[in-house]
Amino acid sequence: MRTTVGIIGAGPAGLLLARLLHRAGIESVVLEARDRAYVEQRQRAGVLEQGTVDVLRAAGAGARMDREGLRHDGIELRFDRRRHRVDFPGLTGGRSVMVYAQTEVCKDLIALQLAGGGPLLFGAEAVAVEDVDTPSPRIRFRHQGREDVLECDYVAGCDGFWGVSRPTLPAGVGQVFERTYPFGWLGILADVPPSHDELVYARHERGFALLSMRTPAVSRLYLQVPEGTKAEEWSDEEIWRELELRFETADGWTLRRGPVTQKSVTPMRSYVHEPMRYGRLFLAGDAAHIVPPTGAKGLNLAVGDVVVLARALAHEKETGSAELLDAYSATCLRRVWQAERFSYDMTTLLHRAPDATAFEDRLQLARLERIISSRAAETDLAEAYTGFPLA
Ligand SMILES: Cc1cc2nc3c(=O)[nH]c(=O)nc-3n(C[C@H](O)[C@H](O)[C@H](O)COP(=O)(O)OP(=O)(O)OC[C@H]3O[C@@H](n4cnc5c(N)ncnc54)[C@H](O)[C@@H]3O)c2cc1C
């Protein structure tokens, strides 16, 4: 099998890249290890930055998002049993975000790809990426019980943090910047209308909690839990009780309960691999970097990377110049590090470290007080949350 761009992974990065390349008249083949149902059901991100929304619309993948997505003009910060709303449009000159689940973004992109794009093979696991430092890289993959080879001009490693692309890089080629956190998020999906119409980020002595939603009828809620916690260790009753404690306010706000339909724990990590390119292999999305989910940046970073990559490949096709491909890593990393910084700031602002001292507790509260009392500080948060420029 032969194509121009071999894409490993049908997460948001790989699927959107295939779509953008198709529109630029560049052939690609997407290899995805899992089956379609798995990819379409995998619960992950849900907040799309303004820039991501604009990109999906321009790619012809925005129709259902515009019908069913929920435009959000702010978030609520909650601490000391008080509530403070951050007004995004008012602080950023009109920017907002869209709540539309990653599962739905993937469904929309898969439907478009299967309807008129290049090949998208499910159950096709890449096992090796070879010769990326030559003009003819190859991806070895397993599909329907057979070993096969995809020959291409470029390889896009969109295979997430645990994929095969990044480990392909020869030792010593890159540098890793990493931080792990001594806690994770226990997340639930519940069949109950959200108790608030915007996301609520709660800082509490017992730990962080986040109220989010997938649709007007489905709530998504998270609790900070110690690293290594298993979802089964928490009963539904214990989860609801803990959420009520952490979201409690002085003005009598109440949390609606409903049947829990899904429960899982997400570890927290910050990770960047530099550079994001080696030869003809380009890493995009979680394959190159991870952020803790507190800043809602993971999916949005993946989108930013593939926009830059698609533009660079189109430029090379049109002009013969590899100038933008050569700049790919540096261009993406500028935005990646801003998202890393913001995600780290939000995480340390709102979570309680197991060894936090009374001094650090007071500092956290002082940082929150600063945000709600200074328009400059609040604007900084609103600008970062609604998104950094794509390139
Ligand atoms: C459990 C979890 C919860 C998250 N929650 C949030 C959140 O609330 N908010 C937020 O902003 N972000 C969240 N994220 C991050 C966000 O979902 C990711 O940043 C986003 O999925 C990145 O997209 P991607 O396409 O780069 O990678 P992925 O979505 O990971 O896609 C990679 C794809 O590659 C496939 N693949 C892997 N190896 C191979 C192989 N060898 N051959 C072929 N295919 C392969 C995988 O099956 C997968 O489909 C979460 C991530 C996780 C893991």
The ligand as an SDF file (V2000), in Angstrom:
LIG
                    3D

 53 58  0  0  0  0  0  0  0  0999 V2000
   -8.6150    9.2170   30.1990 C   0  0  0  0  0  0  0  0  0  0  0  0
   -8.4080   10.5800   29.5850 C   0  0  0  0  0  0  0  0  0  0  0  0
   -9.2540   11.6480   29.9210 C   0  0  0  0  0  0  0  0  0  0  0  0
   -9.0610   12.9310   29.3480 C   0  0  0  0  0  0  0  0  0  0  0  0
   -9.8740   13.9680   29.7060 N   0  0  0  0  0  0  0  0  0  0  0  0
   -9.6740   15.2050   29.1370 C   0  0  0  0  0  0  0  0  0  0  0  0
  -10.4750   16.3180   29.4660 C   0  0  0  0  0  0  0  0  0  0  0  0
  -11.3890   16.2220   30.2840 O   0  0  0  0  0  0  0  0  0  0  0  0
  -10.2020   17.5210   28.8380 N   0  0  0  0  0  0  0  0  0  0  0  0
   -9.1940   17.6530   27.9010 C   0  0  0  0  0  0  0  0  0  0  0  0
   -8.9910   18.7250   27.3090 O   0  0  0  0  0  0  0  0  0  0  0  0
   -8.4270   16.6260   27.5920 N   0  0  0  0  0  0  0  0  0  0  0  0
   -8.6420   15.4130   28.1720 C   0  0  0  0  0  0  0  0  0  0  0  0
   -7.8710   14.3810   27.8380 N   0  0  0  0  0  0  0  0  0  0  0  0
   -6.8840   14.6300   26.8300 C   0  0  0  0  0  0  0  0  0  0  0  0
   -7.4570   14.5490   25.4140 C   0  0  0  0  0  0  0  0  0  0  0  0
   -8.4740   13.5960   25.3710 O   0  0  0  0  0  0  0  0  0  0  0  0
   -6.3170   14.2120   24.4990 C   0  0  0  0  0  0  0  0  0  0  0  0
   -5.4010   15.2800   24.5510 O   0  0  0  0  0  0  0  0  0  0  0  0
   -6.7490   13.9550   23.0530 C   0  0  0  0  0  0  0  0  0  0  0  0
   -7.4220   12.7240   22.9700 O   0  0  0  0  0  0  0  0  0  0  0  0
   -5.5190   13.9390   22.1450 C   0  0  0  0  0  0  0  0  0  0  0  0
   -5.8770   13.4830   20.8850 O   0  0  0  0  0  0  0  0  0  0  0  0
   -4.8610   12.6210   20.0250 P   0  0  0  0  0  0  0  0  0  0  0  0
   -5.5520   12.3870   18.7340 O   0  0  0  0  0  0  0  0  0  0  0  0
   -3.5390   13.2710   20.0400 O   0  0  0  0  0  0  0  0  0  0  0  0
   -4.6520   11.2590   20.8200 O   0  0  0  0  0  0  0  0  0  0  0  0
   -5.6910   10.1040   21.1750 P   0  0  0  0  0  0  0  0  0  0  0  0
   -7.0490   10.6440   21.3530 O   0  0  0  0  0  0  0  0  0  0  0  0
   -5.0640    9.3460   22.3070 O   0  0  0  0  0  0  0  0  0  0  0  0
   -5.7060    9.1890   19.8760 O   0  0  0  0  0  0  0  0  0  0  0  0
   -4.6510    8.3370   19.5390 C   0  0  0  0  0  0  0  0  0  0  0  0
   -5.2030    7.1990   18.7110 C   0  0  0  0  0  0  0  0  0  0  0  0
   -4.1250    6.3840   18.2640 O   0  0  0  0  0  0  0  0  0  0  0  0
   -4.4950    5.0280   18.3700 C   0  0  0  0  0  0  0  0  0  0  0  0
   -3.2610    4.2290   18.4300 N   0  0  0  0  0  0  0  0  0  0  0  0
   -2.3920    4.1190   19.4670 C   0  0  0  0  0  0  0  0  0  0  0  0
   -1.3720    3.3070   19.1410 N   0  0  0  0  0  0  0  0  0  0  0  0
   -1.6040    2.9040   17.8700 C   0  0  0  0  0  0  0  0  0  0  0  0
   -0.9090    2.0430   16.9680 C   0  0  0  0  0  0  0  0  0  0  0  0
    0.2470    1.4470   17.3260 N   0  0  0  0  0  0  0  0  0  0  0  0
   -1.4050    1.8320   15.7250 N   0  0  0  0  0  0  0  0  0  0  0  0
   -2.5720    2.4330   15.3450 C   0  0  0  0  0  0  0  0  0  0  0  0
   -3.2750    3.2490   16.1700 N   0  0  0  0  0  0  0  0  0  0  0  0
   -2.8000    3.4910   17.4140 C   0  0  0  0  0  0  0  0  0  0  0  0
   -5.3410    4.9830   19.6270 C   0  0  0  0  0  0  0  0  0  0  0  0
   -6.1870    3.8550   19.6760 O   0  0  0  0  0  0  0  0  0  0  0  0
   -6.1210    6.2880   19.5040 C   0  0  0  0  0  0  0  0  0  0  0  0
   -7.3390    6.1170   18.7990 O   0  0  0  0  0  0  0  0  0  0  0  0
   -8.0280   13.1100   28.4170 C   0  0  0  0  0  0  0  0  0  0  0  0
   -7.1930   12.0380   28.0740 C   0  0  0  0  0  0  0  0  0  0  0  0
   -7.3540   10.7940   28.6550 C   0  0  0  0  0  0  0  0  0  0  0  0
   -6.4060    9.6520   28.2870 C   0  0  0  0  0  0  0  0  0  0  0  0
  1  2  1  0
  2  3  1  0
  2 52  2  0
  3  4  2  0
  4  5  1  0
  4 50  1  0
  5  6  2  0
  6  7  1  0
  6 13  1  0
  7  8  2  0
  7  9  1  0
  9 10  1  0
 10 11  2  0
 10 12  1  0
 12 13  2  0
 13 14  1  0
 14 15  1  0
 14 50  1  0
 15 16  1  0
 16 17  1  0
 16 18  1  0
 18 19  1  0
 18 20  1  0
 20 21  1  0
 20 22  1  0
 22 23  1  0
 23 24  1  0
 24 25  2  0
 24 26  1  0
 24 27  1  0
 27 28  1  0
 28 29  2  0
 28 30  1  0
 28 31  1  0
 31 32  1  0
 32 33  1  0
 33 34  1  0
 33 48  1  0
 34 35  1  0
 35 36  1  0
 35 46  1  0
 36 37  1  0
 36 45  1  0
 37 38  2  0
 38 39  1  0
 39 40  1  0
 39 45  2  0
 40 41  1  0
 40 42  2  0
 42 43  1  0
 43 44  2  0
 44 45  1  0
 46 47  1  0
 46 48  1  0
 48 49  1  0
 50 51  2  0
 51 52  1  0
 52 53  1  0
M  END
$$$$
